[in-house]
Amino acid sequence: MSAQSPPAEDLRYVVCPVCHQKLERVDDVISCKGCRRRYPVVEGIPVLLADRALIQ
Ligand SMILES: [Zn+2]
């Protein structure tokens, strides 16, 4: 196992750091189904940090 973040396409084991709901890839961002925050994807790696979220 590596310490790297999973690729943006593999969100099976990843949940929102804020509300812990499932995430889905929407275009070039990761969208949370729970709190509707959107997280950027930088060079293919989702940045799942609450203070980096793009709140709609
Ligand atoms: Zn959320």
N, CA, C, O and the ligand as a Tripos MOL2 file, in Angstrom:
@<TRIPOS>MOLECULE
protein
  225   223    57     0     0
PROTEIN
NO_CHARGES

@<TRIPOS>ATOM
      1 N           0.8450   -1.1980    0.0000 N.3       1 MET1
      2 CA          0.0000    0.0000    0.0000 C.3       1 MET1
      3 C           0.8780    1.2450    0.0000 C.2       1 MET1
      4 O           1.8350    1.3450    0.7680 O.2       1 MET1
      5 N           0.5530    2.1490   -0.8340 N.am      2 SER2
      6 CA          1.3060    3.3950   -0.8620 C.3       2 SER2
      7 C           0.6100    4.4450   -0.0150 C.2       2 SER2
      8 O          -0.5500    4.2850    0.3660 O.2       2 SER2
      9 N           1.3110    5.4920    0.2660 N.am      3 ALA3
     10 CA          0.7570    6.5710    1.0750 C.3       3 ALA3
     11 C           0.0940    7.6280    0.2080 C.2       3 ALA3
     12 O          -0.4010    8.6360    0.7110 O.2       3 ALA3
     13 N           0.0880    7.3900   -1.0990 N.am      4 GLN4
     14 CA         -0.4790    8.3930   -1.9830 C.3       4 GLN4
     15 C          -1.9990    8.3780   -1.9260 C.2       4 GLN4
     16 O          -2.6190    7.3730   -1.5770 O.2       4 GLN4
     17 N          -2.5720    9.4990   -2.2730 N.am      5 SER5
     18 CA         -4.0180    9.5740   -2.3490 C.3       5 SER5
     19 C          -4.4970    8.7080   -3.4980 C.2       5 SER5
     20 O          -3.7700    8.5190   -4.4730 O.2       5 SER5
     21 N          -5.7130    8.1780   -3.4000 N.am      6 PRO6
     22 CA         -6.2430    7.3730   -4.5030 C.3       6 PRO6
     23 C          -6.5390    8.2600   -5.7010 C.2       6 PRO6
     24 O          -6.7420    9.4650   -5.5500 O.2       6 PRO6
     25 N          -6.5640    7.6700   -6.8880 N.am      7 PRO7
     26 CA         -6.9250    8.4500   -8.0710 C.3       7 PRO7
     27 C          -8.3600    8.9390   -7.9770 C.2       7 PRO7
     28 O          -9.1840    8.3610   -7.2690 O.2       7 PRO7
     29 N          -8.6400    9.9930   -8.6880 N.am      8 ALA8
     30 CA         -9.9670   10.6000   -8.6110 C.3       8 ALA8
     31 C         -11.0590    9.6360   -9.0350 C.2       8 ALA8
     32 O         -12.2090    9.7780   -8.6210 O.2       8 ALA8
     33 N         -10.7080    8.6570   -9.8580 N.am      9 GLU9
     34 CA        -11.7120    7.7210  -10.3400 C.3       9 GLU9
     35 C         -12.0840    6.6830   -9.3000 C.2       9 GLU9
     36 O         -13.1190    6.0270   -9.4130 O.2       9 GLU9
     37 N         -11.2410    6.5300   -8.2820 N.am     10 ASP10
     38 CA        -11.4780    5.4800   -7.2960 C.3      10 ASP10
     39 C         -11.9400    6.1050   -5.9880 C.2      10 ASP10
     40 O         -11.1280    6.4160   -5.1160 O.2      10 ASP10
     41 N         -13.2410    6.2840   -5.8610 N.am     11 LEU11
     42 CA        -13.7930    6.9660   -4.6930 C.3      11 LEU11
     43 C         -14.5400    5.9940   -3.7860 C.2      11 LEU11
     44 O         -15.2850    6.4080   -2.8980 O.2      11 LEU11
     45 N         -14.3360    4.7090   -4.0160 N.am     12 ARG12
     46 CA        -15.1120    3.7220   -3.2700 C.3      12 ARG12
     47 C         -14.8570    3.7970   -1.7700 C.2      12 ARG12
     48 O         -15.7610    3.5870   -0.9610 O.2      12 ARG12
     49 N         -13.6250    4.0970   -1.4170 N.am     13 TYR13
     50 CA        -13.2560    4.0760   -0.0020 C.3      13 TYR13
     51 C         -13.0480    5.4720    0.5570 C.2      13 TYR13
     52 O         -12.5110    5.6540    1.6500 O.2      13 TYR13
     53 N         -13.4840    6.4470   -0.2160 N.am     14 VAL14
     54 CA        -13.2550    7.8280    0.1920 C.3      14 VAL14
     55 C         -14.5820    8.4770    0.5530 C.2      14 VAL14
     56 O         -15.5700    8.3260   -0.1670 O.2      14 VAL14
     57 N         -14.6040    9.1810    1.6370 N.am     15 VAL15
     58 CA        -15.8100    9.9060    2.0250 C.3      15 VAL15
     59 C         -15.4560   11.3660    2.2610 C.2      15 VAL15
     60 O         -14.2890   11.7350    2.3950 O.2      15 VAL15
     61 N         -16.4900   12.1740    2.3060 N.am     16 CYS16
     62 CA        -16.3090   13.5870    2.5600 C.3      16 CYS16
     63 C         -15.6960   13.8020    3.9490 C.2      16 CYS16
     64 O         -16.1650   13.2120    4.9230 O.2      16 CYS16
     65 N         -14.6550   14.6360    4.0530 N.am     17 PRO17
     66 CA        -14.0430   14.8740    5.3640 C.3      17 PRO17
     67 C         -14.9250   15.7030    6.2910 C.2      17 PRO17
     68 O         -14.6680   15.7820    7.4920 O.2      17 PRO17
     69 N         -15.9440   16.3090    5.7430 N.am     18 VAL18
     70 CA        -16.8140   17.1650    6.5510 C.3      18 VAL18
     71 C         -18.0130   16.3790    7.0770 C.2      18 VAL18
     72 O         -18.2700   16.3700    8.2810 O.2      18 VAL18
     73 N         -18.7500   15.7190    6.1770 N.am     19 CYS19
     74 CA        -19.9850   15.0620    6.6000 C.3      19 CYS19
     75 C         -19.9220   13.5420    6.4620 C.2      19 CYS19
     76 O         -20.8440   12.8380    6.8750 O.2      19 CYS19
     77 N         -18.8240   13.0340    5.8750 N.am     20 HIS20
     78 CA        -18.6030   11.5910    5.7690 C.3      20 HIS20
     79 C         -19.6210   10.8830    4.8710 C.2      20 HIS20
     80 O         -19.8890    9.6940    5.0420 O.2      20 HIS20
     81 N         -20.1780   11.6170    3.9270 N.am     21 GLN21
     82 CA        -21.0500   11.0030    2.9330 C.3      21 GLN21
     83 C         -20.2210   10.6230    1.7070 C.2      21 GLN21
     84 O         -19.0530   10.9910    1.5830 O.2      21 GLN21
     85 N         -20.8570    9.8800    0.8130 N.am     22 LYS22
     86 CA        -20.1500    9.4300   -0.3770 C.3      22 LYS22
     87 C         -19.8750   10.5920   -1.3220 C.2      22 LYS22
     88 O         -20.5750   11.6040   -1.3270 O.2      22 LYS22
     89 N         -18.8300   10.4080   -2.1200 N.am     23 LEU23
     90 CA        -18.4170   11.4210   -3.0770 C.3      23 LEU23
     91 C         -18.6110   10.8900   -4.4840 C.2      23 LEU23
     92 O         -18.6110    9.6790   -4.7050 O.2      23 LEU23
     93 N         -18.7750   11.7960   -5.4330 N.am     24 GLU24
     94 CA        -18.8300   11.3760   -6.8200 C.3      24 GLU24
     95 C         -18.0820   12.3700   -7.6870 C.2      24 GLU24
     96 O         -18.0000   13.5620   -7.3930 O.2      24 GLU24
     97 N         -17.5330   11.8220   -8.7810 N.am     25 ARG25
     98 CA        -16.8000   12.6570   -9.7130 C.3      25 ARG25
     99 C         -17.7950   13.3820  -10.6020 C.2      25 ARG25
    100 O         -18.6540   12.7600  -11.2270 O.2      25 ARG25
    101 N         -17.6740   14.6880  -10.6530 N.am     26 VAL26
    102 CA        -18.5190   15.4970  -11.5190 C.3      26 VAL26
    103 C         -17.6010   16.4240  -12.3100 C.2      26 VAL26
    104 O         -17.0350   17.3810  -11.7800 O.2      26 VAL26
    105 N         -17.4760   16.1070  -13.5840 N.am     27 ASP27
    106 CA        -16.5470   16.8740  -14.4220 C.3      27 ASP27
    107 C         -15.1580   16.8600  -13.7980 C.2      27 ASP27
    108 O         -14.5760   15.7910  -13.6180 O.2      27 ASP27
    109 N         -14.6230   18.0190  -13.4680 N.am     28 ASP28
    110 CA        -13.2600   18.0790  -12.9500 C.3      28 ASP28
    111 C         -13.1990   18.2930  -11.4520 C.2      28 ASP28
    112 O         -12.1610   18.6900  -10.9210 O.2      28 ASP28
    113 N         -14.2910   18.0370  -10.7730 N.am     29 VAL29
    114 CA        -14.2760   18.1790   -9.3200 C.3      29 VAL29
    115 C         -14.8870   16.9340   -8.6800 C.2      29 VAL29
    116 O         -15.4960   16.1040   -9.3550 O.2      29 VAL29
    117 N         -14.7140   16.8250   -7.3800 N.am     30 ILE30
    118 CA        -15.3490   15.7660   -6.6040 C.3      30 ILE30
    119 C         -16.5030   16.4030   -5.8390 C.2      30 ILE30
    120 O         -16.3070   17.3530   -5.0810 O.2      30 ILE30
    121 N         -17.6850   15.8820   -6.0400 N.am     31 SER31
    122 CA        -18.8700   16.4630   -5.4230 C.3      31 SER31
    123 C         -19.3560   15.5720   -4.2920 C.2      31 SER31
    124 O         -19.4210   14.3500   -4.4310 O.2      31 SER31
    125 N         -19.6950   16.1960   -3.1730 N.am     32 CYS32
    126 CA        -20.2340   15.4580   -2.0320 C.3      32 CYS32
    127 C         -21.7480   15.4080   -2.1280 C.2      32 CYS32
    128 O         -22.4080   16.4180   -2.3720 O.2      32 CYS32
    129 N         -22.2840   14.2040   -1.9290 N.am     33 LYS33
    130 CA        -23.7360   14.0530   -2.0030 C.3      33 LYS33
    131 C         -24.4130   14.5220   -0.7230 C.2      33 LYS33
    132 O         -25.6230   14.7490   -0.7050 O.2      33 LYS33
    133 N         -23.6420   14.6660    0.3420 N.am     34 GLY34
    134 CA        -24.2140   15.0460    1.6130 C.3      34 GLY34
    135 C         -24.3170   16.5550    1.7860 C.2      34 GLY34
    136 O         -25.4120   17.1090    1.8800 O.2      34 GLY34
    137 N         -23.1570   17.2130    1.8270 N.am     35 CYS35
    138 CA        -23.1380   18.6440    2.1280 C.3      35 CYS35
    139 C         -22.9750   19.5000    0.8810 C.2      35 CYS35
    140 O         -22.9540   20.7290    0.9590 O.2      35 CYS35
    141 N         -22.8600   18.8500   -0.2620 N.am     36 ARG36
    142 CA        -22.7500   19.5430   -1.5400 C.3      36 ARG36
    143 C         -21.4670   20.3610   -1.7020 C.2      36 ARG36
    144 O         -21.3710   21.1980   -2.6000 O.2      36 ARG36
    145 N         -20.5180   20.1270   -0.8610 N.am     37 ARG37
    146 CA        -19.2180   20.7430   -1.1140 C.3      37 ARG37
    147 C         -18.6100   20.1160   -2.3610 C.2      37 ARG37
    148 O         -18.9160   18.9810   -2.7270 O.2      37 ARG37
    149 N         -17.7500   20.8810   -2.9920 N.am     38 ARG38
    150 CA        -17.0390   20.3510   -4.1480 C.3      38 ARG38
    151 C         -15.5520   20.4920   -3.8890 C.2      38 ARG38
    152 O         -15.0790   21.5330   -3.4310 O.2      38 ARG38
    153 N         -14.8320   19.4410   -4.1860 N.am     39 TYR39
    154 CA        -13.4000   19.4300   -3.9390 C.3      39 TYR39
    155 C         -12.6460   19.4120   -5.2500 C.2      39 TYR39
    156 O         -13.0230   18.6960   -6.1770 O.2      39 TYR39
    157 N         -11.5900   20.1890   -5.3340 N.am     40 PRO40
    158 CA        -10.8330   20.2370   -6.5830 C.3      40 PRO40
    159 C         -10.0250   18.9620   -6.8060 C.2      40 PRO40
    160 O          -9.6910   18.2500   -5.8580 O.2      40 PRO40
    161 N          -9.7190   18.6890   -8.0560 N.am     41 VAL41
    162 CA         -8.8230   17.6020   -8.4270 C.3      41 VAL41
    163 C          -7.5870   18.2370   -9.0330 C.2      41 VAL41
    164 O          -7.6530   18.8980  -10.0700 O.2      41 VAL41
    165 N          -6.4630   18.0260   -8.3730 N.am     42 VAL42
    166 CA         -5.2100   18.6270   -8.8090 C.3      42 VAL42
    167 C          -4.3010   17.5450   -9.3590 C.2      42 VAL42
    168 O          -3.8650   16.6560   -8.6290 O.2      42 VAL42
    169 N          -4.0170   17.6260  -10.6510 N.am     43 GLU43
    170 CA         -3.1570   16.6460  -11.3160 C.3      43 GLU43
    171 C          -3.6550   15.2200  -11.0710 C.2      43 GLU43
    172 O          -2.8660   14.3010  -10.8510 O.2      43 GLU43
    173 N          -4.9630   15.0570  -11.1120 N.am     44 GLY44
    174 CA         -5.5460   13.7270  -10.9860 C.3      44 GLY44
    175 C          -5.7740   13.2640   -9.5660 C.2      44 GLY44
    176 O          -6.3200   12.1840   -9.3410 O.2      44 GLY44
    177 N          -5.3590   14.0730   -8.6030 N.am     45 ILE45
    178 CA         -5.5010   13.6790   -7.1970 C.3      45 ILE45
    179 C          -6.5670   14.5420   -6.5430 C.2      45 ILE45
    180 O          -6.4470   15.7670   -6.5420 O.2      45 ILE45
    181 N          -7.6050   13.9330   -5.9870 N.am     46 PRO46
    182 CA         -8.6250   14.7400   -5.3040 C.3      46 PRO46
    183 C          -8.0750   15.3660   -4.0300 C.2      46 PRO46
    184 O          -7.4230   14.7080   -3.2190 O.2      46 PRO46
    185 N          -8.3540   16.6440   -3.8800 N.am     47 VAL47
    186 CA         -7.9000   17.3680   -2.6890 C.3      47 VAL47
    187 C          -9.0760   17.4480   -1.7210 C.2      47 VAL47
    188 O          -9.8890   18.3710   -1.7740 O.2      47 VAL47
    189 N          -9.1430   16.4480   -0.8300 N.am     48 LEU48
    190 CA        -10.2970   16.3340    0.0560 C.3      48 LEU48
    191 C         -10.0020   16.9900    1.4000 C.2      48 LEU48
    192 O          -9.9090   16.3310    2.4360 O.2      48 LEU48
    193 N          -9.8610   18.2870    1.3470 N.am     49 LEU49
    194 CA         -9.6090   19.0610    2.5500 C.3      49 LEU49
    195 C         -10.7330   20.0650    2.7160 C.2      49 LEU49
    196 O         -11.1120   20.7550    1.7700 O.2      49 LEU49
    197 N         -11.2600   20.1380    3.9260 N.am     50 ALA50
    198 CA        -12.4170   20.9850    4.1610 C.3      50 ALA50
    199 C         -12.1360   22.4420    3.7880 C.2      50 ALA50
    200 O         -13.0020   23.1300    3.2480 O.2      50 ALA50
    201 N         -10.9260   22.8990    4.0800 N.am     51 ASP51
    202 CA        -10.6310   24.3050    3.8130 C.3      51 ASP51
    203 C         -10.2690   24.5680    2.3570 C.2      51 ASP51
    204 O         -10.0080   25.7080    1.9750 O.2      51 ASP51
    205 N         -10.2520   23.5170    1.5490 N.am     52 ARG52
    206 CA        -10.0350   23.6830    0.1080 C.3      52 ARG52
    207 C         -11.3250   23.4730   -0.6760 C.2      52 ARG52
    208 O         -11.3390   23.5980   -1.9010 O.2      52 ARG52
    209 N         -12.3890   23.1580    0.0170 N.am     53 ALA53
    210 CA        -13.6490   22.8620   -0.6620 C.3      53 ALA53
    211 C         -14.1830   24.0900   -1.3750 C.2      53 ALA53
    212 O         -14.0230   25.2260   -0.9260 O.2      53 ALA53
    213 N         -14.8230   23.8170   -2.5020 N.am     54 LEU54
    214 CA        -15.4580   24.8700   -3.2840 C.3      54 LEU54
    215 C         -16.9470   24.7980   -2.9980 C.2      54 LEU54
    216 O         -17.6920   24.1120   -3.6980 O.2      54 LEU54
    217 N         -17.3670   25.4950   -1.9850 N.am     55 ILE55
    218 CA        -18.7540   25.3910   -1.5570 C.3      55 ILE55
    219 C         -19.6530   26.1270   -2.5480 C.2      55 ILE55
    220 O         -19.4040   27.2750   -2.9160 O.2      55 ILE55
    221 N         -20.7020   25.4290   -2.9630 N.am     56 GLN56
    222 CA        -21.6200   26.0280   -3.9400 C.3      56 GLN56
    223 C         -22.6850   26.8460   -3.2550 C.2      56 GLN56
    224 O         -23.5440   27.4230   -3.9220 O.2      56 GLN56
    225 ZN        -19.8710   16.4530    2.5800 Zn       57 ZN57
@<TRIPOS>BOND
     1     1     2 1
     2     2     3 1
     3     3     4 2
     4     3     5 am
     5     5     6 1
     6     6     7 1
     7     7     8 2
     8     7     9 am
     9     9    10 1
    10    10    11 1
    11    11    12 2
    12    11    13 am
    13    13    14 1
    14    14    15 1
    15    15    16 2
    16    15    17 am
    17    17    18 1
    18    18    19 1
    19    19    20 2
    20    19    21 am
    21    21    22 1
    22    22    23 1
    23    23    24 2
    24    23    25 am
    25    25    26 1
    26    26    27 1
    27    27    28 2
    28    27    29 am
    29    29    30 1
    30    30    31 1
    31    31    32 2
    32    31    33 am
    33    33    34 1
    34    34    35 1
    35    35    36 2
    36    35    37 am
    37    37    38 1
    38    38    39 1
    39    39    40 2
    40    39    41 am
    41    41    42 1
    42    42    43 1
    43    43    44 2
    44    43    45 am
    45    45    46 1
    46    46    47 1
    47    47    48 2
    48    47    49 am
    49    49    50 1
    50    50    51 1
    51    51    52 2
    52    51    53 am
    53    53    54 1
    54    54    55 1
    55    55    56 2
    56    55    57 am
    57    57    58 1
    58    58    59 1
    59    59    60 2
    60    59    61 am
    61    61    62 1
    62    62    63 1
    63    63    64 2
    64    63    65 am
    65    65    66 1
    66    66    67 1
    67    67    68 2
    68    67    69 am
    69    69    70 1
    70    70    71 1
    71    71    72 2
    72    71    73 am
    73    73    74 1
    74    74    75 1
    75    75    76 2
    76    75    77 am
    77    77    78 1
    78    78    79 1
    79    79    80 2
    80    79    81 am
    81    81    82 1
    82    82    83 1
    83    83    84 2
    84    83    85 am
    85    85    86 1
    86    86    87 1
    87    87    88 2
    88    87    89 am
    89    89    90 1
    90    90    91 1
    91    91    92 2
    92    91    93 am
    93    93    94 1
    94    94    95 1
    95    95    96 2
    96    95    97 am
    97    97    98 1
    98    98    99 1
    99    99   100 2
   100    99   101 am
   101   101   102 1
   102   102   103 1
   103   103   104 2
   104   103   105 am
   105   105   106 1
   106   106   107 1
   107   107   108 2
   108   107   109 am
   109   109   110 1
   110   110   111 1
   111   111   112 2
   112   111   113 am
   113   113   114 1
   114   114   115 1
   115   115   116 2
   116   115   117 am
   117   117   118 1
   118   118   119 1
   119   119   120 2
   120   119   121 am
   121   121   122 1
   122   122   123 1
   123   123   124 2
   124   123   125 am
   125   125   126 1
   126   126   127 1
   127   127   128 2
   128   127   129 am
   129   129   130 1
   130   130   131 1
   131   131   132 2
   132   131   133 am
   133   133   134 1
   134   134   135 1
   135   135   136 2
   136   135   137 am
   137   137   138 1
   138   138   139 1
   139   139   140 2
   140   139   141 am
   141   141   142 1
   142   142   143 1
   143   143   144 2
   144   143   145 am
   145   145   146 1
   146   146   147 1
   147   147   148 2
   148   147   149 am
   149   149   150 1
   150   150   151 1
   151   151   152 2
   152   151   153 am
   153   153   154 1
   154   154   155 1
   155   155   156 2
   156   155   157 am
   157   157   158 1
   158   158   159 1
   159   159   160 2
   160   159   161 am
   161   161   162 1
   162   162   163 1
   163   163   164 2
   164   163   165 am
   165   165   166 1
   166   166   167 1
   167   167   168 2
   168   167   169 am
   169   169   170 1
   170   170   171 1
   171   171   172 2
   172   171   173 am
   173   173   174 1
   174   174   175 1
   175   175   176 2
   176   175   177 am
   177   177   178 1
   178   178   179 1
   179   179   180 2
   180   179   181 am
   181   181   182 1
   182   182   183 1
   183   183   184 2
   184   183   185 am
   185   185   186 1
   186   186   187 1
   187   187   188 2
   188   187   189 am
   189   189   190 1
   190   190   191 1
   191   191   192 2
   192   191   193 am
   193   193   194 1
   194   194   195 1
   195   195   196 2
   196   195   197 am
   197   197   198 1
   198   198   199 1
   199   199   200 2
   200   199   201 am
   201   201   202 1
   202   202   203 1
   203   203   204 2
   204   203   205 am
   205   205   206 1
   206   206   207 1
   207   207   208 2
   208   207   209 am
   209   209   210 1
   210   210   211 1
   211   211   212 2
   212   211   213 am
   213   213   214 1
   214   214   215 1
   215   215   216 2
   216   215   217 am
   217   217   218 1
   218   218   219 1
   219   219   220 2
   220   219   221 am
   221   221   222 1
   222   222   223 1
   223   223   224 2
@<TRIPOS>SUBSTRUCTURE
     1 MET1         2 RESIDUE 1 A MET
     2 SER2         6 RESIDUE 1 A SER
     3 ALA3        10 RESIDUE 1 A ALA
     4 GLN4        14 RESIDUE 1 A GLN
     5 SER5        18 RESIDUE 1 A SER
     6 PRO6        22 RESIDUE 1 A PRO
     7 PRO7        26 RESIDUE 1 A PRO
     8 ALA8        30 RESIDUE 1 A ALA
     9 GLU9        34 RESIDUE 1 A GLU
    10 ASP10       38 RESIDUE 1 A ASP
    11 LEU11       42 RESIDUE 1 A LEU
    12 ARG12       46 RESIDUE 1 A ARG
    13 TYR13       50 RESIDUE 1 A TYR
    14 VAL14       54 RESIDUE 1 A VAL
    15 VAL15       58 RESIDUE 1 A VAL
    16 CYS16       62 RESIDUE 1 A CYS
    17 PRO17       66 RESIDUE 1 A PRO
    18 VAL18       70 RESIDUE 1 A VAL
    19 CYS19       74 RESIDUE 1 A CYS
    20 HIS20       78 RESIDUE 1 A HIS
    21 GLN21       82 RESIDUE 1 A GLN
    22 LYS22       86 RESIDUE 1 A LYS
    23 LEU23       90 RESIDUE 1 A LEU
    24 GLU24       94 RESIDUE 1 A GLU
    25 ARG25       98 RESIDUE 1 A ARG
    26 VAL26      102 RESIDUE 1 A VAL
    27 ASP27      106 RESIDUE 1 A ASP
    28 ASP28      110 RESIDUE 1 A ASP
    29 VAL29      114 RESIDUE 1 A VAL
    30 ILE30      118 RESIDUE 1 A ILE
    31 SER31      122 RESIDUE 1 A SER
    32 CYS32      126 RESIDUE 1 A CYS
    33 LYS33      130 RESIDUE 1 A LYS
    34 GLY34      134 RESIDUE 1 A GLY
    35 CYS35      138 RESIDUE 1 A CYS
    36 ARG36      142 RESIDUE 1 A ARG
    37 ARG37      146 RESIDUE 1 A ARG
    38 ARG38      150 RESIDUE 1 A ARG
    39 TYR39      154 RESIDUE 1 A TYR
    40 PRO40      158 RESIDUE 1 A PRO
    41 VAL41      162 RESIDUE 1 A VAL
    42 VAL42      166 RESIDUE 1 A VAL
    43 GLU43      170 RESIDUE 1 A GLU
    44 GLY44      174 RESIDUE 1 A GLY
    45 ILE45      178 RESIDUE 1 A ILE
    46 PRO46      182 RESIDUE 1 A PRO
    47 VAL47      186 RESIDUE 1 A VAL
    48 LEU48      190 RESIDUE 1 A LEU
    49 LEU49      194 RESIDUE 1 A LEU
    50 ALA50      198 RESIDUE 1 A ALA
    51 ASP51      202 RESIDUE 1 A ASP
    52 ARG52      206 RESIDUE 1 A ARG
    53 ALA53      210 RESIDUE 1 A ALA
    54 LEU54      214 RESIDUE 1 A LEU
    55 ILE55      218 RESIDUE 1 A ILE
    56 GLN56      222 RESIDUE 1 A GLN
    57 ZN57       225 GROUP 0 **** ****
